[in-house]
């Protein structure tokens, strides 16, 4: 496990910032590729790289399965409401 003082993780965080990544699993079945998001989760670059490496290492059937990183579009990230926005929504509507 890494700590906050890990120089590699600090360098990665400095370079990549708070970007999130999906691990895309590609499965070829009967000649047709199918894509899915591994565990339906987003990861920071350090975790995503470690998981991707582990999946690739354990992959016995490289013809059928492959794994890829995809940066998450910021438009897909949930918005966090502030107290100010929540208070305005609770007031009566003008119409």
Gaussian input, Z-matrix of N, CA and C with variables (Angstrom, degrees):
# hf/3-21g

backbone

0 1
 N
 C     1     B1
 C     2     B2     1     A1
 N     3     B3     2     A2     1     D1
 C     4     B4     3     A3     2     D2
 C     5     B5     4     A4     3     D3
 N     6     B6     5     A5     4     D4
 C     7     B7     6     A6     5     D5
 C     8     B8     7     A7     6     D6
 N     9     B9     8     A8     7     D7
 C    10    B10     9     A9     8     D8
 C    11    B11    10    A10     9     D9
 N    12    B12    11    A11    10    D10
 C    13    B13    12    A12    11    D11
 C    14    B14    13    A13    12    D12
 N    15    B15    14    A14    13    D13
 C    16    B16    15    A15    14    D14
 C    17    B17    16    A16    15    D15
 N    18    B18    17    A17    16    D16
 C    19    B19    18    A18    17    D17
 C    20    B20    19    A19    18    D18
 N    21    B21    20    A20    19    D19
 C    22    B22    21    A21    20    D20
 C    23    B23    22    A22    21    D21
 N    24    B24    23    A23    22    D22
 C    25    B25    24    A24    23    D23
 C    26    B26    25    A25    24    D24
 N    27    B27    26    A26    25    D25
 C    28    B28    27    A27    26    D26
 C    29    B29    28    A28    27    D27
 N    30    B30    29    A29    28    D28
 C    31    B31    30    A30    29    D29
 C    32    B32    31    A31    30    D30
 N    33    B33    32    A32    31    D31
 C    34    B34    33    A33    32    D32
 C    35    B35    34    A34    33    D33
 N    36    B36    35    A35    34    D34
 C    37    B37    36    A36    35    D35
 C    38    B38    37    A37    36    D36
 N    39    B39    38    A38    37    D37
 C    40    B40    39    A39    38    D38
 C    41    B41    40    A40    39    D39
 N    42    B42    41    A41    40    D40
 C    43    B43    42    A42    41    D41
 C    44    B44    43    A43    42    D42
 N    45    B45    44    A44    43    D43
 C    46    B46    45    A45    44    D44
 C    47    B47    46    A46    45    D45
 N    48    B48    47    A47    46    D46
 C    49    B49    48    A48    47    D47
 C    50    B50    49    A49    48    D48
 N    51    B51    50    A50    49    D49
 C    52    B52    51    A51    50    D50
 C    53    B53    52    A52    51    D51
 N    54    B54    53    A53    52    D52
 C    55    B55    54    A54    53    D53
 C    56    B56    55    A55    54    D54
 N    57    B57    56    A56    55    D55
 C    58    B58    57    A57    56    D56
 C    59    B59    58    A58    57    D57
 N    60    B60    59    A59    58    D58
 C    61    B61    60    A60    59    D59
 C    62    B62    61    A61    60    D60
 N    63    B63    62    A62    61    D61
 C    64    B64    63    A63    62    D62
 C    65    B65    64    A64    63    D63
 N    66    B66    65    A65    64    D64
 C    67    B67    66    A66    65    D65
 C    68    B68    67    A67    66    D66
 N    69    B69    68    A68    67    D67
 C    70    B70    69    A69    68    D68
 C    71    B71    70    A70    69    D69
 N    72    B72    71    A71    70    D70
 C    73    B73    72    A72    71    D71
 C    74    B74    73    A73    72    D72
 N    75    B75    74    A74    73    D73
 C    76    B76    75    A75    74    D74
 C    77    B77    76    A76    75    D75
 N    78    B78    77    A77    76    D76
 C    79    B79    78    A78    77    D77
 C    80    B80    79    A79    78    D78
 N    81    B81    80    A80    79    D79
 C    82    B82    81    A81    80    D80
 C    83    B83    82    A82    81    D81
 N    84    B84    83    A83    82    D82
 C    85    B85    84    A84    83    D83
 C    86    B86    85    A85    84    D84
 N    87    B87    86    A86    85    D85
 C    88    B88    87    A87    86    D86
 C    89    B89    88    A88    87    D87
 N    90    B90    89    A89    88    D88
 C    91    B91    90    A90    89    D89
 C    92    B92    91    A91    90    D90
 N    93    B93    92    A92    91    D91
 C    94    B94    93    A93    92    D92
 C    95    B95    94    A94    93    D93
 N    96    B96    95    A95    94    D94
 C    97    B97    96    A96    95    D95
 C    98    B98    97    A97    96    D96
 N    99    B99    98    A98    97    D97
 C   100   B100    99    A99    98    D98
 C   101   B101   100   A100    99    D99
 N   102   B102   101   A101   100   D100
 C   103   B103   102   A102   101   D101
 C   104   B104   103   A103   102   D102
 N   105   B105   104   A104   103   D103
 C   106   B106   105   A105   104   D104
 C   107   B107   106   A106   105   D105
 N   108   B108   107   A107   106   D106
 C   109   B109   108   A108   107   D107
 C   110   B110   109   A109   108   D108
 N   111   B111   110   A110   109   D109
 C   112   B112   111   A111   110   D110
 C   113   B113   112   A112   111   D111
 N   114   B114   113   A113   112   D112
 C   115   B115   114   A114   113   D113
 C   116   B116   115   A115   114   D114
 N   117   B117   116   A116   115   D115
 C   118   B118   117   A117   116   D116
 C   119   B119   118   A118   117   D117
 N   120   B120   119   A119   118   D118
 C   121   B121   120   A120   119   D119
 C   122   B122   121   A121   120   D120
 N   123   B123   122   A122   121   D121
 C   124   B124   123   A123   122   D122
 C   125   B125   124   A124   123   D123
 N   126   B126   125   A125   124   D124
 C   127   B127   126   A126   125   D125
 C   128   B128   127   A127   126   D126
 N   129   B129   128   A128   127   D127
 C   130   B130   129   A129   128   D128
 C   131   B131   130   A130   129   D129
 N   132   B132   131   A131   130   D130
 C   133   B133   132   A132   131   D131
 C   134   B134   133   A133   132   D132
 N   135   B135   134   A134   133   D133
 C   136   B136   135   A135   134   D134
 C   137   B137   136   A136   135   D135
 N   138   B138   137   A137   136   D136
 C   139   B139   138   A138   137   D137
 C   140   B140   139   A139   138   D138
 N   141   B141   140   A140   139   D139
 C   142   B142   141   A141   140   D140
 C   143   B143   142   A142   141   D141
 N   144   B144   143   A143   142   D142
 C   145   B145   144   A144   143   D143
 C   146   B146   145   A145   144   D144
 N   147   B147   146   A146   145   D145
 C   148   B148   147   A147   146   D146
 C   149   B149   148   A148   147   D147
 N   150   B150   149   A149   148   D148
 C   151   B151   150   A150   149   D149
 C   152   B152   151   A151   150   D150
 N   153   B153   152   A152   151   D151
 C   154   B154   153   A153   152   D152
 C   155   B155   154   A154   153   D153
 N   156   B156   155   A155   154   D154
 C   157   B157   156   A156   155   D155
 C   158   B158   157   A157   156   D156
 N   159   B159   158   A158   157   D157
 C   160   B160   159   A159   158   D158
 C   161   B161   160   A160   159   D159
 N   162   B162   161   A161   160   D160
 C   163   B163   162   A162   161   D161
 C   164   B164   163   A163   162   D162
 N   165   B165   164   A164   163   D163
 C   166   B166   165   A165   164   D164
 C   167   B167   166   A166   165   D165
 N   168   B168   167   A167   166   D166
 C   169   B169   168   A168   167   D167
 C   170   B170   169   A169   168   D168
 N   171   B171   170   A170   169   D169
 C   172   B172   171   A171   170   D170
 C   173   B173   172   A172   171   D171
 N   174   B174   173   A173   172   D172
 C   175   B175   174   A174   173   D173
 C   176   B176   175   A175   174   D174
 N   177   B177   176   A176   175   D175
 C   178   B178   177   A177   176   D176
 C   179   B179   178   A178   177   D177
 N   180   B180   179   A179   178   D178
 C   181   B181   180   A180   179   D179
 C   182   B182   181   A181   180   D180
 N   183   B183   182   A182   181   D181
 C   184   B184   183   A183   182   D182
 C   185   B185   184   A184   183   D183
 N   186   B186   185   A185   184   D184
 C   187   B187   186   A186   185   D185
 C   188   B188   187   A187   186   D186
 N   189   B189   188   A188   187   D187
 C   190   B190   189   A189   188   D188
 C   191   B191   190   A190   189   D189
 N   192   B192   191   A191   190   D190
 C   193   B193   192   A192   191   D191
 C   194   B194   193   A193   192   D192
 N   195   B195   194   A194   193   D193
 C   196   B196   195   A195   194   D194
 C   197   B197   196   A196   195   D195
 N   198   B198   197   A197   196   D196
 C   199   B199   198   A198   197   D197
 C   200   B200   199   A199   198   D198
 N   201   B201   200   A200   199   D199
 C   202   B202   201   A201   200   D200
 C   203   B203   202   A202   201   D201
 N   204   B204   203   A203   202   D202
 C   205   B205   204   A204   203   D203
 C   206   B206   205   A205   204   D204
 N   207   B207   206   A206   205   D205
 C   208   B208   207   A207   206   D206
 C   209   B209   208   A208   207   D207
 N   210   B210   209   A209   208   D208
 C   211   B211   210   A210   209   D209
 C   212   B212   211   A211   210   D210
 N   213   B213   212   A212   211   D211
 C   214   B214   213   A213   212   D212
 C   215   B215   214   A214   213   D213
 N   216   B216   215   A215   214   D214
 C   217   B217   216   A216   215   D215
 C   218   B218   217   A217   216   D216
 N   219   B219   218   A218   217   D217
 C   220   B220   219   A219   218   D218
 C   221   B221   220   A220   219   D219
 N   222   B222   221   A221   220   D220
 C   223   B223   222   A222   221   D221
 C   224   B224   223   A223   222   D222
 N   225   B225   224   A224   223   D223
 C   226   B226   225   A225   224   D224
 C   227   B227   226   A226   225   D225
 N   228   B228   227   A227   226   D226
 C   229   B229   228   A228   227   D227
 C   230   B230   229   A229   228   D228
 N   231   B231   230   A230   229   D229
 C   232   B232   231   A231   230   D230
 C   233   B233   232   A232   231   D231
 N   234   B234   233   A233   232   D232
 C   235   B235   234   A234   233   D233
 C   236   B236   235   A235   234   D234
 N   237   B237   236   A236   235   D235
 C   238   B238   237   A237   236   D236
 C   239   B239   238   A238   237   D237
 N   240   B240   239   A239   238   D238
 C   241   B241   240   A240   239   D239
 C   242   B242   241   A241   240   D240
 N   243   B243   242   A242   241   D241
 C   244   B244   243   A243   242   D242
 C   245   B245   244   A244   243   D243
 N   246   B246   245   A245   244   D244
 C   247   B247   246   A246   245   D245
 C   248   B248   247   A247   246   D246
 N   249   B249   248   A248   247   D247
 C   250   B250   249   A249   248   D248
 C   251   B251   250   A250   249   D249
 N   252   B252   251   A251   250   D250
 C   253   B253   252   A252   251   D251
 C   254   B254   253   A253   252   D252
 N   255   B255   254   A254   253   D253
 C   256   B256   255   A255   254   D254
 C   257   B257   256   A256   255   D255
 N   258   B258   257   A257   256   D256
 C   259   B259   258   A258   257   D257
 C   260   B260   259   A259   258   D258
 N   261   B261   260   A260   259   D259
 C   262   B262   261   A261   260   D260
 C   263   B263   262   A262   261   D261
 N   264   B264   263   A263   262   D262
 C   265   B265   264   A264   263   D263
 C   266   B266   265   A265   264   D264
 N   267   B267   266   A266   265   D265
 C   268   B268   267   A267   266   D266
 C   269   B269   268   A268   267   D267
 N   270   B270   269   A269   268   D268
 C   271   B271   270   A270   269   D269
 C   272   B272   271   A271   270   D270
 N   273   B273   272   A272   271   D271
 C   274   B274   273   A273   272   D272
 C   275   B275   274   A274   273   D273
 N   276   B276   275   A275   274   D274
 C   277   B277   276   A276   275   D275
 C   278   B278   277   A277   276   D276
 N   279   B279   278   A278   277   D277
 C   280   B280   279   A279   278   D278
 C   281   B281   280   A280   279   D279
 N   282   B282   281   A281   280   D280
 C   283   B283   282   A282   281   D281
 C   284   B284   283   A283   282   D282

   B1=1.4454
   B2=1.5253
   B3=1.3125
   B4=1.4551
   B5=1.5160
   B6=1.3011
   B7=1.4527
   B8=1.5174
   B9=1.3099
   B10=1.4596
   B11=1.5292
   B12=1.3277
   B13=1.4570
   B14=1.5240
   B15=1.3233
   B16=1.4575
   B17=1.5322
   B18=1.3414
   B19=1.4697
   B20=1.5264
   B21=1.3191
   B22=1.4696
   B23=1.5208
   B24=1.3224
   B25=1.4610
   B26=1.5235
   B27=1.3256
   B28=1.4640
   B29=1.5301
   B30=1.3270
   B31=1.4633
   B32=1.5278
   B33=1.3304
   B34=1.4670
   B35=1.5208
   B36=1.3300
   B37=1.4642
   B38=1.5337
   B39=1.3321
   B40=1.4609
   B41=1.5236
   B42=1.3259
   B43=1.4710
   B44=1.5287
   B45=1.3431
   B46=1.4638
   B47=1.5228
   B48=1.3125
   B49=1.4567
   B50=1.5230
   B51=1.3108
   B52=1.4660
   B53=1.5225
   B54=1.3040
   B55=1.4723
   B56=1.5205
   B57=1.3116
   B58=1.4592
   B59=1.5271
   B60=1.3307
   B61=1.4656
   B62=1.5227
   B63=1.3298
   B64=1.4617
   B65=1.5228
   B66=1.3178
   B67=1.4606
   B68=1.5224
   B69=1.3132
   B70=1.4592
   B71=1.5271
   B72=1.3304
   B73=1.4633
   B74=1.5282
   B75=1.3078
   B76=1.4613
   B77=1.5182
   B78=1.3276
   B79=1.4588
   B80=1.5210
   B81=1.3194
   B82=1.4589
   B83=1.5237
   B84=1.3495
   B85=1.4645
   B86=1.5182
   B87=1.3069
   B88=1.4596
   B89=1.5240
   B90=1.3337
   B91=1.4561
   B92=1.5215
   B93=1.3290
   B94=1.4622
   B95=1.5266
   B96=1.3348
   B97=1.4626
   B98=1.5207
   B99=1.3170
   B100=1.4640
   B101=1.5262
   B102=1.3249
   B103=1.4569
   B104=1.5250
   B105=1.3367
   B106=1.4608
   B107=1.5245
   B108=1.3322
   B109=1.4587
   B110=1.5192
   B111=1.3188
   B112=1.4629
   B113=1.5316
   B114=1.3074
   B115=1.4640
   B116=1.5247
   B117=1.3352
   B118=1.4581
   B119=1.5152
   B120=1.3285
   B121=1.4659
   B122=1.5190
   B123=1.3369
   B124=1.4571
   B125=1.5299
   B126=1.3231
   B127=1.4627
   B128=1.5220
   B129=1.3366
   B130=1.4585
   B131=1.5264
   B132=1.3277
   B133=1.4657
   B134=1.5235
   B135=1.3292
   B136=1.4620
   B137=1.5252
   B138=1.3226
   B139=1.4719
   B140=1.5196
   B141=1.3276
   B142=1.4654
   B143=1.5220
   B144=1.3252
   B145=1.4649
   B146=1.5180
   B147=1.3174
   B148=1.4686
   B149=1.5278
   B150=1.3225
   B151=1.4679
   B152=1.5193
   B153=1.3265
   B154=1.4589
   B155=1.5292
   B156=1.3072
   B157=1.4703
   B158=1.5255
   B159=1.3356
   B160=1.4669
   B161=1.5295
   B162=1.3264
   B163=1.4719
   B164=1.5194
   B165=1.3199
   B166=1.4570
   B167=1.5244
   B168=1.3249
   B169=1.4664
   B170=1.5245
   B171=1.3247
   B172=1.4691
   B173=1.5257
   B174=1.3100
   B175=1.4609
   B176=1.5311
   B177=1.3268
   B178=1.4678
   B179=1.5275
   B180=1.3261
   B181=1.4578
   B182=1.5266
   B183=1.3196
   B184=1.4659
   B185=1.5292
   B186=1.3200
   B187=1.4632
   B188=1.5336
   B189=1.3234
   B190=1.4650
   B191=1.5333
   B192=1.3295
   B193=1.4632
   B194=1.5211
   B195=1.3301
   B196=1.4652
   B197=1.5297
   B198=1.3237
   B199=1.4656
   B200=1.5199
   B201=1.3440
   B202=1.4565
   B203=1.5257
   B204=1.3262
   B205=1.4670
   B206=1.5191
   B207=1.3364
   B208=1.4613
   B209=1.5207
   B210=1.3176
   B211=1.4644
   B212=1.5274
   B213=1.3242
   B214=1.4534
   B215=1.5226
   B216=1.3185
   B217=1.4546
   B218=1.5225
   B219=1.3138
   B220=1.4647
   B221=1.5296
   B222=1.3096
   B223=1.4657
   B224=1.5187
   B225=1.3166
   B226=1.4632
   B227=1.5197
   B228=1.3370
   B229=1.4627
   B230=1.5243
   B231=1.3317
   B232=1.4638
   B233=1.5257
   B234=1.3264
   B235=1.4594
   B236=1.5189
   B237=1.3188
   B238=1.4545
   B239=1.5221
   B240=1.3317
   B241=1.4539
   B242=1.5179
   B243=1.2988
   B244=1.4619
   B245=1.5209
   B246=1.3004
   B247=1.4623
   B248=1.5212
   B249=1.3204
   B250=1.4589
   B251=1.5221
   B252=1.3149
   B253=1.4603
   B254=1.5215
   B255=1.3107
   B256=1.4617
   B257=1.5221
   B258=1.3436
   B259=1.4627
   B260=1.5187
   B261=1.3227
   B262=1.4604
   B263=1.5174
   B264=1.3177
   B265=1.4580
   B266=1.5224
   B267=1.3067
   B268=1.4604
   B269=1.5181
   B270=1.3332
   B271=1.4610
   B272=1.5294
   B273=1.3256
   B274=1.4662
   B275=1.5040
   B276=1.3141
   B277=1.4543
   B278=1.5226
   B279=1.3362
   B280=1.4604
   B281=1.5197
   B282=1.2942
   B283=1.4732
   B284=1.4883
   A1=109.41
   A2=114.70
   A3=118.91
   A4=109.93
   A5=114.49
   A6=120.51
   A7=108.74
   A8=116.03
   A9=121.01
   A10=111.46
   A11=117.84
   A12=121.81
   A13=113.09
   A14=117.77
   A15=121.52
   A16=109.23
   A17=118.62
   A18=120.12
   A19=113.26
   A20=118.18
   A21=120.53
   A22=109.93
   A23=116.93
   A24=119.80
   A25=111.30
   A26=117.48
   A27=120.77
   A28=110.53
   A29=116.77
   A30=121.10
   A31=110.43
   A32=116.85
   A33=120.88
   A34=110.58
   A35=117.05
   A36=121.12
   A37=110.01
   A38=116.99
   A39=121.55
   A40=110.67
   A41=116.13
   A42=120.82
   A43=112.42
   A44=117.52
   A45=121.68
   A46=113.26
   A47=118.44
   A48=120.96
   A49=111.56
   A50=115.54
   A51=121.28
   A52=112.55
   A53=117.86
   A54=120.33
   A55=109.95
   A56=115.10
   A57=121.98
   A58=108.61
   A59=114.89
   A60=120.92
   A61=110.67
   A62=114.73
   A63=122.00
   A64=107.27
   A65=116.32
   A66=121.49
   A67=105.07
   A68=115.87
   A69=121.69
   A70=108.63
   A71=115.05
   A72=120.40
   A73=108.02
   A74=115.96
   A75=121.67
   A76=108.06
   A77=115.64
   A78=121.49
   A79=108.35
   A80=116.38
   A81=120.83
   A82=107.51
   A83=115.62
   A84=121.39
   A85=107.98
   A86=116.80
   A87=123.42
   A88=112.01
   A89=115.67
   A90=121.43
   A91=114.82
   A92=117.70
   A93=121.15
   A94=110.02
   A95=117.90
   A96=119.22
   A97=112.08
   A98=115.62
   A99=122.86
   A100=106.55
   A101=116.22
   A102=121.49
   A103=109.95
   A104=116.23
   A105=120.88
   A106=108.96
   A107=114.72
   A108=120.48
   A109=107.95
   A110=116.72
   A111=122.37
   A112=109.82
   A113=117.05
   A114=125.58
   A115=113.77
   A116=118.28
   A117=121.33
   A118=113.85
   A119=117.31
   A120=121.20
   A121=111.95
   A122=114.72
   A123=122.48
   A124=107.92
   A125=115.49
   A126=120.68
   A127=110.13
   A128=116.53
   A129=120.01
   A130=107.09
   A131=117.12
   A132=120.88
   A133=113.00
   A134=117.42
   A135=120.07
   A136=110.87
   A137=116.92
   A138=120.73
   A139=111.12
   A140=116.67
   A141=120.45
   A142=111.27
   A143=116.58
   A144=120.13
   A145=111.13
   A146=117.17
   A147=120.47
   A148=111.34
   A149=116.81
   A150=120.40
   A151=110.06
   A152=117.03
   A153=121.28
   A154=110.95
   A155=116.47
   A156=120.95
   A157=111.31
   A158=116.66
   A159=120.30
   A160=111.22
   A161=117.14
   A162=120.23
   A163=111.03
   A164=116.22
   A165=120.12
   A166=111.68
   A167=116.68
   A168=120.98
   A169=111.23
   A170=116.63
   A171=121.09
   A172=113.60
   A173=117.25
   A174=121.67
   A175=110.51
   A176=116.09
   A177=121.53
   A178=112.57
   A179=117.28
   A180=121.46
   A181=110.19
   A182=116.71
   A183=121.56
   A184=112.54
   A185=118.05
   A186=120.69
   A187=110.66
   A188=116.39
   A189=120.80
   A190=112.38
   A191=118.05
   A192=121.58
   A193=111.45
   A194=115.67
   A195=121.30
   A196=107.68
   A197=115.50
   A198=122.20
   A199=109.67
   A200=115.80
   A201=121.50
   A202=109.41
   A203=116.91
   A204=121.72
   A205=109.40
   A206=115.73
   A207=121.59
   A208=108.47
   A209=116.55
   A210=119.83
   A211=109.27
   A212=116.44
   A213=122.04
   A214=108.98
   A215=116.17
   A216=121.96
   A217=108.51
   A218=117.56
   A219=120.89
   A220=112.18
   A221=118.00
   A222=121.62
   A223=112.33
   A224=117.83
   A225=121.73
   A226=113.00
   A227=116.75
   A228=120.03
   A229=110.08
   A230=117.63
   A231=119.70
   A232=110.88
   A233=115.15
   A234=120.33
   A235=109.05
   A236=116.27
   A237=121.72
   A238=107.09
   A239=116.49
   A240=121.01
   A241=110.26
   A242=115.60
   A243=120.67
   A244=108.39
   A245=117.06
   A246=121.19
   A247=110.97
   A248=117.54
   A249=121.78
   A250=111.07
   A251=118.06
   A252=122.24
   A253=109.60
   A254=118.51
   A255=121.66
   A256=111.43
   A257=118.31
   A258=121.44
   A259=110.72
   A260=118.26
   A261=121.39
   A262=111.18
   A263=118.26
   A264=121.32
   A265=111.70
   A266=118.18
   A267=120.84
   A268=112.32
   A269=118.71
   A270=120.03
   A271=109.70
   A272=115.95
   A273=119.96
   A274=110.55
   A275=114.86
   A276=121.19
   A277=109.09
   A278=119.76
   A279=122.74
   A280=114.70
   A281=120.40
   A282=120.23
   A283=113.06
   D1=152.85
   D2=179.69
   D3=-101.29
   D4=160.33
   D5=177.66
   D6=-118.38
   D7=174.37
   D8=178.91
   D9=-63.34
   D10=-23.19
   D11=-177.86
   D12=-93.11
   D13=6.00
   D14=179.63
   D15=-68.60
   D16=116.81
   D17=-175.75
   D18=-64.34
   D19=-32.29
   D20=179.79
   D21=-69.07
   D22=-46.09
   D23=179.27
   D24=-65.77
   D25=-37.94
   D26=177.84
   D27=-63.68
   D28=-40.64
   D29=178.68
   D30=-65.56
   D31=-41.97
   D32=178.25
   D33=-63.53
   D34=-43.78
   D35=179.83
   D36=-64.32
   D37=-38.43
   D38=178.82
   D39=-63.85
   D40=-42.29
   D41=-177.26
   D42=-77.08
   D43=-45.97
   D44=-174.17
   D45=-93.73
   D46=-14.73
   D47=179.65
   D48=66.71
   D49=-142.86
   D50=-178.17
   D51=-96.37
   D52=21.15
   D53=-179.43
   D54=-62.22
   D55=147.33
   D56=177.25
   D57=-114.95
   D58=153.98
   D59=-176.52
   D60=-133.81
   D61=145.23
   D62=169.25
   D63=-97.37
   D64=148.71
   D65=168.14
   D66=-100.83
   D67=114.98
   D68=-178.01
   D69=-93.16
   D70=126.07
   D71=176.85
   D72=-100.78
   D73=124.22
   D74=176.83
   D75=-105.52
   D76=121.82
   D77=177.60
   D78=-118.93
   D79=125.74
   D80=177.76
   D81=-100.14
   D82=117.16
   D83=-178.77
   D84=-126.59
   D85=121.46
   D86=-177.19
   D87=54.16
   D88=38.17
   D89=177.01
   D90=81.42
   D91=-1.24
   D92=-178.67
   D93=-111.18
   D94=123.39
   D95=178.91
   D96=-76.00
   D97=143.26
   D98=175.82
   D99=-129.06
   D100=133.69
   D101=-177.12
   D102=-112.95
   D103=140.24
   D104=175.67
   D105=-147.12
   D106=158.23
   D107=178.25
   D108=-89.55
   D109=122.45
   D110=-177.66
   D111=-58.59
   D112=119.75
   D113=179.25
   D114=57.50
   D115=8.65
   D116=177.66
   D117=61.09
   D118=29.88
   D119=-175.40
   D120=-122.51
   D121=158.34
   D122=172.45
   D123=-103.03
   D124=147.72
   D125=-178.47
   D126=-133.05
   D127=153.20
   D128=168.82
   D129=-73.31
   D130=167.65
   D131=-173.08
   D132=-61.41
   D133=-37.21
   D134=-178.41
   D135=-66.96
   D136=-48.84
   D137=179.20
   D138=-64.46
   D139=-42.81
   D140=-179.17
   D141=-61.42
   D142=-42.11
   D143=-179.95
   D144=-65.96
   D145=-41.85
   D146=179.46
   D147=-64.75
   D148=-44.14
   D149=179.91
   D150=-66.42
   D151=-42.35
   D152=178.52
   D153=-59.70
   D154=-43.31
   D155=177.97
   D156=-63.26
   D157=-43.01
   D158=178.77
   D159=-64.60
   D160=-44.58
   D161=179.01
   D162=-61.95
   D163=-42.64
   D164=-179.96
   D165=-66.41
   D166=-37.36
   D167=179.01
   D168=-66.69
   D169=-39.71
   D170=-178.02
   D171=-83.99
   D172=-6.60
   D173=-176.71
   D174=-71.79
   D175=112.06
   D176=179.65
   D177=-86.48
   D178=-25.89
   D179=-174.65
   D180=-118.54
   D181=81.02
   D182=-176.33
   D183=-70.05
   D184=-19.35
   D185=176.50
   D186=-72.59
   D187=-30.36
   D188=-176.02
   D189=-96.52
   D190=-38.66
   D191=-175.00
   D192=-119.63
   D193=140.98
   D194=170.09
   D195=-147.88
   D196=157.95
   D197=-174.99
   D198=-128.47
   D199=142.01
   D200=-175.81
   D201=-142.39
   D202=151.90
   D203=174.90
   D204=-94.06
   D205=140.28
   D206=175.53
   D207=-136.50
   D208=124.54
   D209=178.28
   D210=-67.15
   D211=138.78
   D212=179.82
   D213=-76.87
   D214=130.56
   D215=175.45
   D216=-66.94
   D217=128.65
   D218=-177.34
   D219=-59.76
   D220=-22.24
   D221=176.80
   D222=-68.24
   D223=-18.89
   D224=179.26
   D225=-87.87
   D226=-13.99
   D227=-178.18
   D228=-74.22
   D229=141.06
   D230=-179.64
   D231=-68.95
   D232=145.43
   D233=177.06
   D234=-83.45
   D235=143.00
   D236=177.45
   D237=-102.97
   D238=120.72
   D239=-179.53
   D240=-79.93
   D241=140.95
   D242=175.38
   D243=-92.93
   D244=167.24
   D245=178.49
   D246=-60.20
   D247=-36.66
   D248=-179.18
   D249=-61.80
   D250=-44.32
   D251=-179.77
   D252=-67.06
   D253=-42.84
   D254=-179.83
   D255=-62.01
   D256=-38.84
   D257=179.79
   D258=-66.67
   D259=-40.06
   D260=-179.75
   D261=-66.12
   D262=-37.91
   D263=-178.97
   D264=-69.48
   D265=-26.20
   D266=-178.63
   D267=-81.95
   D268=-15.88
   D269=178.76
   D270=-74.62
   D271=166.30
   D272=-177.92
   D273=-69.27
   D274=148.69
   D275=179.02
   D276=-80.43
   D277=145.88
   D278=-175.59
   D279=-71.96
   D280=-6.36
   D281=-177.82
   D282=-112.71

